[in-house]
Amino acid sequence: MSRPFLLQLAHDSISEVLEAKNILDFDAILREYPPLKEAIPMTLKIFVKEELRGYYEDMATKSLLENIITGAKKAAFEDPASTPLRVTEYFDAEIELTLQTPEGIISHRG
């Protein structure tokens, strides 16, 4: 089953760290999805077996693309309330992304 695009971006961001290689092409993504240049308030949570393991929130100080990429990495590896996400935990991890758009709140988990 495929994930929604924004959730896949978050997962790929974490994979970049775990695999120690660049996966995402920031410029290509922005060319294909120009709305990701917008600044939108968002929260990103990482759950492992239903336990909150990482959290990131930004009130629209960066582009949505930058927030998703940075936020996923910070939630996975820099959240002071949790230890850094291990590879074995990543396989069981779910990411919840919540956007506060002008049209209302949009939230996905996967």
N, C-alpha and C positions, 0 to 999 in steps of 0.2 A: 504494500500500500504506500502510495507516495504522500509526502507531507506538503502542506501549503508552502508556497515559495519562501515566505518570510521565516517560517520555522526551519526550513531547510538551510537558509542562510545562517541562522544561529547555530545549528548543528555543524555545518561546515566550518564555521569560525572556531569552534572547539576542536574539531578534527585537525585544523591547521596547527594548533599547539601540540596536540597529542602525536601527530605525525611529523612535526618539525619541518613542514614544508608549506609553501604558499599554494592555496587551492583557489582562492577567490580573486577575481580580477575586478577591482573596485571600479575602474573606468568603464569597462565593458558592461558591468551590471547597471551603472547609471545611464549609459547610452540606451540600454534596452528597457529600463524601468525609470524614466525621469522623475516620477513622483517620489522616489526614494531620496531625492535631494531635499525634500521638505523637512522641516523640523516639527516633529509630532511628539507630544509627551508619551512615554512608554514605560512599562515595567517588564522585566524578564525574570522569571523564576525557573530554577532547575530543581526537579524532584527526582529522587532515586528511591524506588519502591515506596512511593507516596510520602517520603520524608523530604522536607525542604532542605536542599543542599547548597543553594546559591541564590542570590538576589541582586538585582541591579535596577535602578530607577533613574530616569532623566526627564526633566520637565521641559524638553525641547531646546536644549542648548546646542545640539548638534543635528546633522542630517539624520534621517531615519536609518539610512544605510549604515552610517558610522556608528550610530547608537546600537544597532542590532549586533554588528560585528564586535565592537568594543564591549558592549554589555554582556554578551555571551561569554567572552573570555574572562571578564572581571567576575561575573557570577560563578563561573566554573573554577577559577583558580585564585581569585583575590578577595573573596568574601571573608571578612574578618570573623564571621560567625560560624564558619565551616572550614574544614581542611580542604586542600585542593582536590578536585575531582580526579580519581584514578581511572585508568583505562578500563578496568573491569567494571567500575561503576557507570562509566559512560554508556556501556551497552544496555544498561537498564534505565538510563536517564530519559526523562521527559522534560520538554521545555514548554513553559507557558508564557506566551507573549501577549501583552495587553496594550492596545493603542487607544489613546484618547483623541479621537478624530472630531472635527466639527460636527459630523453627522451622528456621533455617539461613540460608545465604547465598543471596540472590537477585540475579542479574545479568542485565541486558539491554543490548544495544547497537543503536543505530540512528540 
